[in-house]
Amino acid sequence: MTMNVKFLNPFVNSAHEILSLEMHETVQRGDLCLENGLYLTDDVTVIISLIGAVDGTVFFSMSKESAMQMASVLMGETFESLNKLAQSGIAELGNVITGRASMKLAEAGYEASISTPSLIIGKGATISTLEYPRLIVPLKTSMGSMTIHLALREGLKISLKTPQLENPKNFEIPNL
């Protein structure tokens, strides 16, 4: 199974927009590659899932130093450690990039919901994306590198609106 390359550009463009416009960084993209094997986490990995017309998982991985630098710029304060506030900033960075990418995907007819971000801290944890191959997008900035791993495939094209159920006609609430 191969990943649909049309899912790539919304993520690359969104990451470029956020890093360059919001964080005032020059972003350079490295060579893309496709991997089918296990993913070994870097020092810091943000994980966000997509469900809908696009299904799968996105990983944003970086070194601890890059994470602290990016969190410092994003949060407007210097972090000497990857404390809870720095972790929150990095998780939100992944969330904002994925949120913007999901809006671009929806404009192209691929509406999907995204999960709240999760963070894995520590190098070398093994994650299997099962049959989903990962398209790997390395990005370099003056703050350090971030690698985006896209393990996505086309899902069901369904409306994500919550169905509304009517109350039963003879539904009474007992007096308490």
VEXDREN-2710 file (C-alpha; in Angstrom, 1 decimal):
% VEXDREN-2710
k/r/px/py/pz
1/MET/0.0/0.0/0.0
2/THR/1.3/3.5/-0.9
3/MET/0.4/6.8/0.6
4/ASN/-1.4/9.3/-1.5
5/VAL/1.1/12.1/-2.2
6/LYS/-1.7/14.7/-2.4
7/PHE/-1.8/14.5/1.5
8/LEU/1.9/15.8/1.6
9/ASN/1.5/19.4/0.4
10/PRO/-1.1/20.5/3.0
11/PHE/1.3/19.4/5.8
12/VAL/4.5/20.8/4.2
13/ASN/2.8/24.1/3.3
14/SER/1.2/24.4/6.8
15/ALA/4.5/23.7/8.6
16/HIS/6.2/26.2/6.3
17/GLU/3.5/28.8/7.0
18/ILE/3.6/28.3/10.8
19/LEU/7.4/28.2/11.2
20/SER/8.1/31.1/8.8
21/LEU/5.2/33.5/9.5
22/GLU/4.4/32.8/13.1
23/MET/8.0/32.0/14.3
24/HIS/9.9/34.2/11.7
25/GLU/12.0/31.3/10.6
26/THR/13.6/30.4/7.3
27/VAL/12.5/26.8/6.6
28/GLN/14.4/24.4/4.3
29/ARG/12.9/21.1/3.3
30/GLY/15.2/18.1/3.1
31/ASP/14.8/15.1/0.8
32/LEU/11.6/13.1/1.2
33/CYS/11.6/9.4/1.7
34/LEU/9.1/6.6/2.3
35/GLU/9.5/4.0/5.1
36/ASN/7.5/0.9/5.8
37/GLY/9.2/-0.2/9.0
38/LEU/8.9/0.7/12.6
39/TYR/9.3/4.3/13.7
40/LEU/11.8/5.0/16.5
41/THR/11.0/8.1/18.4
42/ASP/13.4/11.1/18.6
43/ASP/13.8/12.9/22.0
44/VAL/10.4/14.6/21.5
45/THR/7.6/13.3/19.4
46/VAL/4.1/14.9/19.0
47/ILE/1.5/12.4/17.8
48/ILE/-1.8/13.4/16.2
49/SER/-4.4/11.1/14.5
50/LEU/-6.7/11.9/11.7
51/ILE/-10.1/10.2/11.0
52/GLY/-12.4/10.8/8.1
53/ALA/-11.7/11.1/4.4
54/VAL/-8.0/11.0/5.5
55/ASP/-7.1/8.3/8.1
56/GLY/-3.8/7.8/9.9
57/THR/-1.3/9.4/12.2
58/VAL/1.2/12.3/12.0
59/PHE/4.4/12.4/14.0
60/PHE/6.4/15.5/14.6
61/SER/9.8/14.5/15.9
62/MET/12.7/16.6/17.1
63/SER/15.7/16.7/19.4
64/LYS/15.3/18.0/23.0
65/GLU/17.4/21.0/22.0
66/SER/15.2/21.8/19.0
67/ALA/12.0/21.4/21.1
68/MET/13.3/23.8/23.7
69/GLN/14.3/26.4/21.1
70/MET/11.0/26.1/19.3
71/ALA/9.0/26.3/22.5
72/SER/11.1/29.3/23.6
73/VAL/10.3/31.2/20.4
74/LEU/6.6/30.1/20.4
75/MET/6.0/30.9/24.1
76/GLY/8.1/34.0/24.3
77/GLU/10.3/32.8/27.1
78/THR/13.6/30.9/27.4
79/PHE/13.3/27.3/28.5
80/GLU/16.3/25.6/30.1
81/SER/14.4/22.3/30.3
82/LEU/11.5/20.6/28.7
83/ASN/9.1/21.4/31.5
84/LYS/5.3/21.2/31.3
85/LEU/4.9/24.6/29.7
86/ALA/7.6/23.8/27.0
87/GLN/5.9/20.5/26.4
88/SER/2.5/22.2/26.0
89/GLY/4.1/24.6/23.5
90/ILE/5.5/21.8/21.3
91/ALA/2.3/19.8/21.4
92/GLU/0.4/23.0/20.4
93/LEU/2.9/23.6/17.5
94/GLY/2.0/20.1/16.1
95/ASN/-1.7/20.8/16.7
96/VAL/-1.6/24.1/14.9
97/ILE/0.3/22.6/11.9
98/THR/-2.1/19.6/11.7
99/GLY/-5.2/21.8/12.2
100/ARG/-4.1/24.1/9.3
101/ALA/-3.3/21.1/7.1
102/SER/-6.7/19.5/7.9
103/MET/-8.4/22.7/6.7
104/LYS/-6.4/22.6/3.5
105/LEU/-7.3/18.9/3.1
106/ALA/-11.0/19.7/3.6
107/GLU/-10.8/22.4/0.9
108/ALA/-9.5/19.6/-1.4
109/GLY/-12.5/17.4/-0.5
110/TYR/-10.8/15.4/2.3
111/GLU/-12.5/16.4/5.5
112/ALA/-11.1/14.8/8.6
113/SER/-11.2/15.3/12.4
114/ILE/-7.9/15.5/14.3
115/SER/-7.2/14.1/17.8
116/THR/-5.7/16.1/20.6
117/PRO/-1.9/15.9/20.5
118/SER/0.0/13.4/22.6
119/LEU/3.7/13.7/23.4
120/ILE/6.3/11.0/23.7
121/ILE/9.4/12.1/25.5
122/GLY/12.4/9.9/25.2
123/LYS/14.4/8.6/22.3
124/GLY/14.0/5.1/21.0
125/ALA/10.4/4.1/21.7
126/THR/9.1/1.9/18.9
127/ILE/5.9/2.7/17.2
128/SER/4.3/0.6/14.5
129/THR/2.0/2.3/12.0
130/LEU/1.0/-1.3/10.8
131/GLU/0.2/-1.3/7.1
132/TYR/0.5/2.5/6.8
133/PRO/3.8/3.5/5.1
134/ARG/5.3/6.8/6.4
135/LEU/6.3/9.6/4.2
136/ILE/9.1/11.4/5.9
137/VAL/9.6/15.2/5.5
138/PRO/12.7/16.7/7.2
139/LEU/12.5/20.5/7.9
140/LYS/15.5/22.6/9.0
141/THR/15.4/26.0/10.7
142/SER/17.8/28.0/12.7
143/MET/16.1/26.7/15.9
144/GLY/16.9/23.1/14.8
145/SER/15.3/20.3/12.8
146/MET/11.8/18.9/12.9
147/THR/10.8/15.8/11.0
148/ILE/7.2/15.2/9.9
149/HIS/6.2/11.5/9.5
150/LEU/2.9/11.2/7.6
151/ALA/1.3/7.7/7.9
152/LEU/-1.9/8.6/6.1
153/ARG/-4.3/7.0/3.6
154/GLU/-7.6/7.8/2.0
155/GLY/-10.5/7.0/4.4
156/LEU/-14.2/7.1/4.1
157/LYS/-15.7/10.3/2.7
158/ILE/-18.4/10.9/5.2
159/SER/-19.9/14.0/6.8
160/LEU/-18.4/14.6/10.2
161/LYS/-21.5/16.4/11.5
162/THR/-23.0/14.9/14.6
163/PRO/-26.4/13.3/13.9
164/GLN/-29.2/14.9/15.8
165/LEU/-31.7/12.4/17.5
166/GLU/-35.2/13.5/18.4
167/ASN/-36.5/12.9/21.9
168/PRO/-39.1/10.2/22.1
169/LYS/-42.6/11.7/21.9
170/ASN/-43.8/10.3/25.2
171/PHE/-40.6/10.9/27.1
172/GLU/-41.4/12.2/30.5
173/ILE/-38.9/13.1/33.3
174/PRO/-40.1/11.8/36.6
175/ASN/-40.5/14.3/39.5
176/LEU/-37.7/13.9/42.0
END
